[in-house]
Amino acid sequence: MKSVLVAMSGGVDSSVAAALLLEQGYACHGIMLIMHGNEEVEGAADVCAQLNIPFYTIDAREHFRSCIIRDFINSYKDGETPNPCVRCNHEVKLKLILQEADKLGIDYIATGHYACVVHAKDIDLSAGQVEDDLLSGQASRRQTDPDNAEYDPLSRAGGRIPADSDNEVLMNEECAAKVKRNLLYKGKDKQKDQSYMLYRLSQKQLGRLLLPLGNYCKDEVRRIAGRLDLATADRGDSQDLCFVPDGDYVTYIEREIGEQKPGAIVTKQGEVLGRHNGLINYTVGQRRGLGIALGEPYYVIRKDKERNEIVLGKEADMYTDLIRVREINLVAVEEISPDLEVEVQTRYRASAVQGRLRQVSADIIDIAFNKKEKAPAPGQSAVFYIGDMVVGGGIVE
């Protein structure tokens, strides 16, 4: 029997993930990282007790502060708008849980994310055949049970938990994966899909990761929790910034580093329009809350850290046909082919747009959009897709 260490959050998603894995025959263990003091430890412990599985906690507060909170604050100080959840999944959550799995001799790790993973070892074909099947869309997107080649963990727990429909999900017809790579895909529920949040995962992490909710929709997950009478069945969804419970990140940052220096709000030609009370209060694309009446809509098009200025422009000034991303992580390929055509998602739950990639260096990629698009805020992630498959991504400069 294979074993799995399940990341528990005290919410319905991780609870159902653990329940599904139990149904699939895994020896499950639950674990929660204590990162900021706002965790639902009691809820997670209750579910693990209800499922009769061991439950562990790890004090990760120091690691979380040094890796995530420090980067979050520094990014805002640099005029960026970071997405700490993306970095946390790779650098804290899965990293520490995988380390603990190794200590305990556990085979896999699992989370309640809405996405799908295909392990390279599950593609049981010759090298050339694999590449042809990926490109033509003949290979199915599934995680196979290591002990049973005919068992599909994405096929509704072997039928033991009732399904509303047949949810066998296939790879997109246009896949550009190299042979023997662990692949990441969008989940079935496109409204809840979290593949964007997981694009920074390493091949090692993906190779040990199970995502049992990838082929479910949120309402189905809640119904399963209700059928199993799980303690978390009616619990609400988690918030975006777990370490800022009230969502007031400006006050949080000012508590950490002090009040911010005021400066000028200017047009792109340099005309002074007013004053701002700190760069961290603004983000690229912002229109409301500028404190200036100009008679027509103006937007934040740039935050100039060196001059401590907020630069405003009209709507047309927000659009661009070229952006650059750094800190590249490639999932489906080892390197980008010249002018690779992809869809690019530049914000969580935003619609993807068409573009072409050009690799400038190992750590930098330029993205040329097929038409002018609203420029994403620096510090956000740009994730590249071919169909539902995650090619890779990076941080917008």
C-alpha positions as CSV (number, residue, x, y, z in Angstrom):
1,M,0.0,0.0,0.0
2,K,1.4,3.4,-1.0
3,S,1.3,6.2,1.5
4,V,0.6,9.9,1.2
5,L,1.1,13.0,3.4
6,V,-1.9,15.3,2.8
7,A,-1.6,19.1,3.4
8,M,-4.5,19.9,5.7
9,S,-5.8,23.5,5.9
10,G,-8.9,23.0,8.1
11,G,-11.1,23.7,5.0
12,V,-13.3,21.5,2.9
13,D,-11.0,21.0,-0.1
14,S,-8.1,19.4,1.8
15,S,-10.6,17.4,3.9
16,V,-12.2,15.9,0.8
17,A,-8.8,15.4,-0.8
18,A,-7.8,13.2,2.2
19,A,-11.1,11.3,2.1
20,L,-10.7,10.6,-1.6
21,L,-7.2,9.3,-1.2
22,L,-8.4,7.0,1.6
23,E,-11.1,5.7,-0.7
24,Q,-8.4,5.1,-3.3
25,G,-6.5,2.8,-1.0
26,Y,-3.7,5.1,0.1
27,A,-2.4,5.1,3.7
28,C,-3.1,8.7,4.5
29,H,-1.4,11.0,7.0
30,G,-2.5,14.6,7.6
31,I,-0.1,17.5,8.1
32,M,-0.5,21.3,8.8
33,L,2.1,23.9,8.5
34,I,1.9,26.6,11.2
35,M,3.0,29.7,9.3
36,H,1.3,32.8,10.7
37,G,-0.9,31.9,13.6
38,N,-4.2,32.1,11.8
39,E,-4.4,28.4,10.9
40,E,-7.5,26.3,11.5
41,V,-5.6,23.7,13.5
42,E,-8.6,22.4,15.4
43,G,-10.6,21.9,12.3
44,A,-7.8,20.0,10.5
45,A,-7.2,17.8,13.6
46,D,-11.0,17.1,13.9
47,V,-11.2,15.9,10.2
48,C,-8.1,13.7,10.6
49,A,-9.6,12.2,13.7
50,Q,-12.9,11.7,11.8
51,L,-11.0,9.9,9.0
52,N,-8.9,8.0,11.5
53,I,-5.6,9.1,10.1
54,P,-2.5,10.5,11.9
55,F,-2.2,14.3,12.1
56,Y,1.0,16.3,12.4
57,T,1.9,19.9,12.6
58,I,5.2,21.7,11.7
59,D,6.2,25.1,13.0
60,A,7.1,26.9,9.8
61,R,6.7,30.5,11.0
62,E,10.4,31.4,10.8
63,H,10.7,29.9,7.3
64,F,7.5,31.6,6.2
65,R,8.6,35.0,7.5
66,S,12.1,34.8,5.9
67,C,10.9,33.5,2.5
68,I,7.4,34.9,2.0
69,I,6.7,37.8,4.2
70,R,10.1,39.4,3.6
71,D,9.8,39.0,-0.1
72,F,6.2,40.3,0.0
73,I,7.3,43.5,1.8
74,N,10.4,44.0,-0.3
75,S,8.4,43.7,-3.5
76,Y,6.0,46.4,-2.5
77,K,8.9,48.6,-1.4
78,D,10.3,48.1,-4.9
79,G,7.0,49.2,-6.5
80,E,5.7,45.8,-7.4
81,T,2.5,44.0,-6.7
82,P,3.5,40.5,-5.6
83,N,1.6,37.3,-5.4
84,P,2.9,35.6,-2.3
85,C,0.7,32.5,-2.6
86,V,2.5,31.4,-5.8
87,R,5.9,31.6,-4.2
88,C,4.7,30.0,-1.0
89,N,3.5,26.8,-2.7
90,H,6.9,26.1,-4.0
91,E,9.3,27.6,-1.4
92,V,7.4,26.7,1.8
93,K,4.4,24.5,1.7
94,L,5.4,21.7,-0.7
95,K,9.1,22.0,0.1
96,L,8.6,21.5,3.9
97,I,5.9,18.8,3.4
98,L,8.0,16.9,1.0
99,Q,10.9,17.0,3.5
100,E,8.6,15.7,6.2
101,A,7.4,12.9,3.9
102,D,11.0,11.9,3.4
103,K,11.6,11.8,7.1
104,L,8.5,9.7,7.7
105,G,9.2,7.4,4.7
106,I,6.0,8.4,3.0
107,D,5.7,7.9,-0.8
108,Y,3.6,10.9,-1.9
109,I,2.4,14.3,-0.9
110,A,-1.1,15.7,-1.7
111,T,-3.0,19.0,-1.6
112,G,-6.5,20.1,-2.2
113,H,-5.7,22.3,-5.2
114,Y,-7.9,22.3,-8.2
115,A,-5.4,21.2,-10.9
116,C,-4.1,17.9,-12.4
117,V,-0.7,16.4,-12.6
118,V,0.7,13.6,-14.8
119,H,3.8,11.8,-13.6
120,A,6.4,11.0,-16.2
121,K,6.6,7.4,-14.9
122,D,2.9,7.0,-15.6
123,I,3.5,7.5,-19.4
124,D,4.2,3.9,-20.3
125,L,5.3,4.4,-23.9
126,S,8.5,4.6,-25.9
127,A,10.1,8.0,-26.1
128,G,9.0,8.8,-29.7
129,Q,5.6,7.4,-29.0
130,V,5.2,9.6,-25.9
131,E,6.1,12.8,-27.8
132,D,3.8,11.9,-30.7
133,D,0.9,11.1,-28.4
134,L,1.3,14.3,-26.4
135,L,1.4,16.4,-29.6
136,S,-1.6,14.7,-31.1
137,G,-3.6,14.6,-27.8
138,Q,-3.9,10.8,-27.7
139,A,-2.5,10.4,-24.1
140,S,-5.1,10.8,-21.3
141,R,-4.5,13.1,-18.4
142,R,-4.5,10.8,-15.4
143,Q,-2.6,9.8,-12.3
144,T,-2.3,6.0,-12.1
145,D,-2.1,4.1,-8.9
146,P,1.4,2.8,-8.6
147,D,0.0,-0.6,-7.4
148,N,-2.8,-1.0,-9.9
149,A,-2.2,0.1,-13.5
150,E,-6.0,-0.1,-14.3
151,Y,-6.9,2.2,-11.4
152,D,-7.5,5.9,-12.1
153,P,-7.5,8.2,-9.0
154,L,-9.2,10.9,-11.1
155,S,-12.1,8.6,-11.9
156,R,-14.2,9.3,-8.8
157,A,-12.5,7.1,-6.3
158,G,-13.3,3.9,-8.2
159,G,-17.0,4.7,-8.2
160,R,-17.3,4.4,-4.4
161,I,-18.3,8.1,-4.2
162,P,-21.2,8.9,-6.5
163,A,-20.5,11.2,-9.5
164,D,-22.8,13.5,-11.4
165,S,-21.2,12.9,-14.7
166,D,-18.3,11.2,-16.5
167,N,-15.3,13.4,-15.8
168,E,-12.5,11.6,-17.7
169,V,-10.3,14.5,-18.7
170,L,-8.1,14.3,-21.8
171,M,-4.9,16.2,-22.6
172,N,-5.4,19.2,-24.9
173,E,-4.8,18.3,-28.5
174,E,-1.9,20.7,-28.8
175,C,0.8,19.7,-26.3
176,A,4.4,20.6,-26.6
177,A,5.8,18.5,-23.8
178,K,9.2,16.9,-23.9
179,V,9.4,13.2,-23.1
180,K,9.6,12.1,-19.4
181,R,8.5,15.4,-17.8
182,N,6.0,15.6,-14.9
183,L,3.2,17.7,-16.4
184,L,0.7,20.1,-14.8
185,Y,-2.7,20.8,-16.2
186,K,-5.8,23.0,-15.4
187,G,-8.4,21.3,-13.3
188,K,-11.9,20.5,-14.5
189,D,-13.5,23.4,-12.6
190,K,-12.2,26.3,-14.7
191,Q,-13.7,28.8,-12.2
192,K,-11.6,27.3,-9.4
193,D,-8.6,26.2,-11.4
194,Q,-5.4,26.7,-9.4
195,S,-2.7,25.5,-11.9
196,Y,-1.7,29.2,-12.1
197,M,-0.7,29.0,-8.4
198,L,1.4,25.9,-8.9
199,Y,3.5,26.8,-12.0
200,R,6.7,27.3,-9.9
201,L,6.7,23.7,-8.6
202,S,9.9,21.8,-9.4
203,Q,9.9,18.5,-11.3
204,K,10.8,16.7,-8.0
205,Q,7.8,18.2,-6.3
206,L,5.4,17.4,-9.2
207,G,6.8,13.9,-9.3
208,R,5.7,13.2,-5.8
209,L,2.4,15.2,-5.8
210,L,-1.1,13.9,-6.0
211,L,-4.0,16.3,-6.7
212,P,-7.2,14.3,-6.1
213,L,-9.6,17.3,-6.7
214,G,-8.3,18.0,-10.2
215,N,-11.3,16.2,-11.8
216,Y,-14.0,17.7,-9.6
217,C,-15.9,20.9,-9.4
218,K,-16.3,22.8,-6.1
219,D,-19.9,22.1,-5.7
220,E,-19.2,18.4,-6.2
221,V,-16.5,18.6,-3.5
222,R,-19.0,20.2,-1.1
223,R,-21.5,17.5,-1.8
224,I,-19.0,14.8,-1.2
225,A,-18.1,16.4,2.2
226,G,-21.8,16.5,3.0
227,R,-22.3,12.9,2.2
228,L,-19.3,11.9,4.3
229,D,-20.5,14.3,7.1
230,L,-17.1,15.9,7.3
231,A,-16.7,18.6,10.0
232,T,-15.6,21.1,7.3
233,A,-18.4,20.5,4.9
234,D,-19.9,24.0,5.3
235,R,-16.7,25.9,6.0
236,G,-16.1,28.9,3.7
237,D,-13.3,29.3,1.3
238,S,-9.9,30.5,2.4
239,Q,-8.8,34.2,1.9
240,D,-6.2,35.4,-0.5
241,L,-3.6,36.6,2.0
242,C,-3.6,34.1,4.9
243,F,-1.2,36.2,7.0
244,V,-3.3,39.4,6.6
245,P,-6.6,38.3,8.0
246,D,-8.4,41.6,7.4
247,G,-7.0,42.0,3.9
248,D,-5.5,45.4,4.8
249,Y,-2.0,44.7,3.5
250,V,-1.0,48.4,3.6
251,T,-1.5,48.6,7.4
252,Y,0.3,45.3,7.7
253,I,3.4,46.5,5.8
254,E,3.4,49.8,7.6
255,R,3.4,47.9,10.9
256,E,6.5,46.0,9.7
257,I,8.5,48.9,8.1
258,G,6.9,52.1,9.3
259,E,4.9,54.7,7.4
260,Q,5.7,55.3,3.8
261,K,7.2,58.5,2.4
262,P,4.7,60.7,0.5
263,G,5.5,61.8,-3.1
264,A,4.1,63.3,-6.3
265,I,1.4,61.9,-8.6
266,V,2.4,62.9,-12.1
267,T,1.4,62.4,-15.7
268,K,3.7,60.5,-18.0
269,Q,4.9,63.9,-19.3
270,G,5.9,64.8,-15.7
271,E,3.1,67.3,-14.8
272,V,2.3,67.2,-11.1
273,L,-1.3,66.3,-10.4
274,G,-1.3,65.8,-6.7
275,R,0.4,63.9,-3.8
276,H,0.4,60.2,-2.8
277,N,0.8,58.8,0.7
278,G,3.2,56.0,-0.2
279,L,3.8,53.8,-3.2
280,I,2.5,50.7,-1.5
281,N,-1.1,52.2,-1.5
282,Y,-1.2,51.9,-5.3
283,T,-1.0,49.2,-8.0
284,V,-0.6,49.4,-11.8
285,G,-4.0,49.6,-13.4
286,Q,-5.7,51.2,-10.4
287,R,-8.3,53.9,-11.3
288,R,-10.3,54.5,-8.1
289,G,-9.0,55.9,-4.9
290,L,-6.4,58.2,-6.5
291,G,-7.7,61.3,-4.7
292,I,-7.6,63.4,-7.8
293,A,-10.5,64.8,-9.9
294,L,-9.3,65.1,-13.5
295,G,-12.6,65.2,-15.4
296,E,-11.8,62.0,-17.3
297,P,-10.6,58.5,-16.2
298,Y,-6.9,58.2,-15.4
299,Y,-5.1,55.1,-14.3
300,V,-1.8,54.2,-12.6
301,I,0.5,53.1,-15.4
302,R,3.8,53.0,-13.4
303,K,5.2,53.2,-9.9
304,D,8.6,55.0,-10.1
305,K,10.6,53.8,-7.0
306,E,13.6,56.0,-7.8
307,R,11.6,59.2,-8.0
308,N,9.0,58.1,-5.5
309,E,6.3,59.0,-8.0
310,I,2.9,57.5,-9.1
311,V,2.6,58.0,-12.9
312,L,-0.9,58.3,-14.3
313,G,-2.1,57.9,-17.9
314,K,-5.2,57.4,-19.9
315,E,-6.7,54.0,-20.6
316,A,-4.7,53.6,-23.9
317,D,-1.5,54.1,-22.0
318,M,-2.2,50.9,-20.0
319,Y,-1.9,48.7,-23.1
320,T,1.3,47.0,-24.4
321,D,2.2,44.3,-26.9
322,L,5.4,43.2,-25.1
323,I,6.3,42.3,-21.5
324,R,9.4,40.7,-20.0
325,V,9.3,38.0,-17.2
326,R,12.1,36.9,-14.9
327,E,12.7,34.0,-12.5
328,I,11.5,31.5,-15.2
329,N,10.3,28.0,-14.2
330,L,9.6,25.7,-17.1
331,V,7.3,22.7,-16.4
332,A,6.5,21.0,-19.7
333,V,9.8,21.7,-21.5
334,E,13.5,22.1,-20.8
335,E,13.8,25.1,-23.0
336,I,11.5,27.3,-25.1
337,S,11.4,26.9,-28.9
338,P,11.8,30.2,-30.8
339,D,8.4,32.1,-31.1
340,L,6.5,29.4,-29.2
341,E,2.8,30.2,-29.5
342,V,1.1,30.0,-26.1
343,E,-1.8,31.5,-24.1
344,V,-0.6,33.7,-21.3
345,Q,-2.4,34.3,-18.0
346,T,-1.1,37.3,-16.1
347,R,-3.4,37.3,-13.0
348,Y,-5.1,34.6,-11.0
349,R,-8.5,33.8,-12.6
350,A,-7.9,36.3,-15.4
351,S,-8.6,35.2,-19.0
352,A,-5.5,34.0,-20.9
353,V,-4.5,35.9,-24.1
354,Q,-2.5,34.8,-27.1
355,G,1.2,35.5,-27.4
356,R,4.6,34.2,-28.5
357,L,7.6,33.5,-26.3
358,R,11.2,34.4,-26.9
359,Q,13.8,33.1,-24.4
360,V,16.3,35.9,-23.8
361,S,18.4,34.0,-21.3
362,A,18.0,31.1,-18.9
363,D,16.1,33.3,-16.5
364,I,14.4,35.8,-18.8
365,I,11.6,35.4,-21.4
366,D,10.0,38.1,-23.5
367,I,6.3,37.7,-24.3
368,A,4.9,39.3,-27.5
369,F,1.2,39.5,-27.4
370,N,-0.8,39.0,-30.6
371,K,-2.5,42.3,-30.0
372,K,-2.1,45.0,-27.4
373,E,-3.3,43.9,-23.9
374,K,-3.5,45.6,-20.6
375,A,-0.1,45.5,-19.0
376,P,0.0,43.4,-15.9
377,A,1.4,44.8,-12.7
378,P,5.1,44.2,-12.1
379,G,5.5,41.4,-9.6
380,Q,2.6,39.4,-10.8
381,S,3.1,36.0,-12.4
382,A,2.7,35.3,-16.1
383,V,1.9,31.7,-16.7
384,F,2.2,30.1,-20.2
385,Y,-0.3,27.5,-21.4
386,I,-0.8,25.3,-24.4
387,G,-4.4,24.3,-24.1
388,D,-4.8,23.2,-20.5
389,M,-1.2,22.3,-20.1
390,V,1.2,24.5,-18.1
391,V,4.3,25.2,-20.1
392,G,5.9,27.4,-17.4
393,G,5.9,30.9,-16.2
394,G,7.8,33.8,-14.6
395,I,7.5,37.1,-12.7
396,V,6.5,40.2,-14.6
397,E,9.2,42.9,-14.6
